[in-house]
Amino acid sequence: MGKPKKNLNGLFKYPLPVEVKALPPVFLHNPLSVLWFVYAYFCDKPEKIVCKGDLVTADDGTCFVKVTDEFSINALWSMGFFGKGTLSRSEPSWFIRTARRLGLKGGDKITAEDITEARRRERKKFKKERARAEQEELERRRALDAGVSTSSAPQPSDIIFGEEDEEEELTASRRAEDEVIIEEEKLVQQEYLQLMPVEALFLAYGLGALEVESLSVQELLNVFSSHDDKFLYHYVAYHHFRSRGWCVRNGVKFGVDYMLYKRGPPFSHAEFSVIVIPSKEANPNKWWWNGSIGRVIGGVKKTLVFCYVDLPDSRPATIDDLLRKSFVREVVYRRWVANRNRD
């Protein structure tokens, strides 16, 4: 089986959950083109995308937004890569992977996990072949030094690198999943999309593409702020990077607040990692901790960014005032290595 491929540009052609339409060209010598442009601009507007979500409060006091209907899950993930599948690495693909494993309907699509698994298997196969070639060359040289014919020397490939059973390898690499539920030979969806509070507020306020129960944008802000003292700082930073075209994802995997992608996880790895720091408060992390994070980030070939956020002294009445009176500064951090930076 060859490496699975996706038409990524076709699947993820919208950077945000907002459908857009190209305006018709205008020819000054043709008055009809001007009328057609005016009509398209004011009347022929694309249909607004509105997703549904539910507010969930966890036992530890944190809260998030839960999205369960299929349309909203597909729209939020394929248009901006918002949220995370609760039973998947990132893309909510539990249903497809489980249906394929059980031979049920709906498992014929290719997921991000399939591409990652195929890439890892190819890389593992390459490493095994390279190690086999190196070991054979080492044994050949030892045999020549000992005056033994290479044809009678032991073949390390038969001794060391026996072929593994492919099914056992796939079973070992497959992550344990919850018990599935099947009704009338159909798999029941058990995965939902989990949105961070900053993602939910950006979708509800910045794009108008999300409705969380019957809560207004201001009520949603109050709820999130009551559960997290630093929520306003994190949201200002999130809104700052999203409004400038970056795909912002959770960075807890690398010990930071956010990861910045140019287009999204399916296209490339993240280029920058962001730590949000309130400017008017003491640095929550000591510099030795920031240095440790910088070493980790440098090891995975990313750039660490300290994002300092200034908020107004008194809390503004609306989100518009909050964003208008806030200020964001970015400071790029790079490790200084003595034997590499002498010139």
C-alpha positions, 0 to 999 in steps of 0.5 A, spaced: 500 500 500 502 506 498 503 512 502 496 515 503 495 522 500 490 528 500 488 534 496 490 538 502 488 545 498 481 542 496 480 540 503 482 546 507 481 551 502 478 556 507 482 559 513 476 561 517 469 558 518 467 564 513 465 562 506 467 568 501 465 569 494 469 573 489 467 579 486 466 580 479 470 584 475 469 592 473 469 594 466 469 602 466 466 602 459 461 597 461 456 600 466 452 593 466 459 590 470 458 596 475 451 594 476 453 587 477 459 589 482 454 593 486 449 587 486 454 582 488 457 586 494 451 588 497 446 583 496 449 576 493 452 575 500 455 568 502 451 564 507 453 565 514 456 559 517 453 558 525 456 552 529 453 550 535 456 548 542 455 547 549 459 549 555 462 544 560 465 545 566 470 540 569 471 537 576 477 541 576 474 548 575 476 549 568 471 550 562 471 548 555 466 548 549 463 541 547 461 541 539 457 534 538 454 535 531 457 533 525 456 539 521 459 543 526 465 539 527 467 538 520 466 546 519 470 548 525 476 543 523 476 544 516 476 551 516 481 554 521 483 547 525 479 549 531 479 545 537 481 537 538 478 531 537 477 528 544 479 521 542 484 523 536 491 526 536 488 532 533 483 531 527 477 528 530 477 522 526 475 516 531 469 514 527 473 513 521 479 509 524 474 505 528 469 504 522 475 501 518 478 497 523 471 494 524 469 493 517 463 498 518 460 503 513 464 510 513 471 507 514 473 509 507 476 516 508 483 517 509 485 521 516 491 525 518 493 519 523 493 514 516 498 519 513 502 519 520 502 512 520 504 510 513 510 516 514 512 512 520 512 505 517 516 508 511 521 511 516 522 505 520 523 501 514 528 505 512 532 505 518 532 497 518 535 497 511 540 502 513 542 498 520 542 492 516 547 495 511 551 498 516 552 491 520 553 487 513 559 492 511 562 491 519 561 483 518 564 483 511 570 488 514 571 483 520 571 477 515 576 480 511 581 482 517 580 475 519 582 472 512 575 468 512 571 468 505 565 473 505 561 468 502 562 463 509 561 469 514 555 469 518 549 473 515 547 478 520 541 480 516 538 473 518 541 473 525 539 480 527 534 483 523 528 478 522 522 480 519 516 482 524 509 480 523 506 486 520 499 485 524 503 485 530 506 491 529 500 495 527 497 492 533 502 494 538 502 501 535 494 502 535 492 506 541 487 503 546 480 506 545 474 506 549 469 500 548 465 502 541 457 502 541 454 499 534 447 499 533 443 496 527 450 495 524 452 502 524 458 505 529 455 510 534 459 516 534 463 517 541 468 523 539 466 530 540 470 536 538 473 540 544 474 548 544 479 552 548 475 558 551 479 562 547 477 559 541 470 559 543 470 566 544 474 568 538 469 564 534 463 567 537 465 574 537 470 575 532 467 571 526 460 570 529 460 563 527 459 559 534 453 559 538 454 557 545 447 555 548 443 561 549 449 565 552 451 572 549 458 574 547 459 578 554 456 572 558 461 568 555 467 572 556 464 573 564 464 565 564 471 564 562 474 570 566 471 567 572 474 560 571 481 563 569 484 569 572 489 570 566 484 569 561 483 576 558 491 576 557 491 569 553 485 571 549 488 578 547 494 574 545 490 569 541 486 574 537 492 578 536 495 572 532 489 569 529 487 576 526 494 576 523 493 570 519 496 565 523 493 558 525 493 558 533 493 551 536 494 549 544 502 548 545 501 544 552 505 539 548 511 543 548 510 547 555 508 553 552 501 557 551 500 557 543 503 554 537 503 558 531 502 555 524 502 558 517 496 554 514 495 548 519 497 542 522 496 538 515 500 542 511 507 543 516 509 543 523 509 549 527 514 555 526 513 559 532 511 557 540 508 563 544 508 564 552 503 569 554 506 574 559 502 579 563 506 586 562 504 589 569 505 583 573 511 579 575 514 574 570 510 567 572 516 563 570 523 564 572 528 565 567 531 558 568 525 555 566 524 560 560 531 557 558 529 550 559 523 551 555 527 555 550 532 549 549 526 544 548 523 549 543 530 549 539 531 542 539 524 541 535 527 547 530 522 552 532 522 559 535 520 561 542 516 568 542 515 571 549 508 575 548 507 581 553 500 583 553 498 590 556 491 590 559 487 597 561 488 598 568 480 598 569 476 592 565 473 595 559 465 594 559 465 590 552 470 586 548 471 592 543 474 596 548 478 591 551 482 590 544 482 597 543 486 599 549 490 593 549 497 592 547 501 586 545 509 586 544 513 580 541 520 578 543 524 572 540 528 568 544 534 564 541 539 560 545 546 563 545 551 557 545 558 559 546 562 555 541 557 557 535 556 564 536 563 566 537 563 570 531 
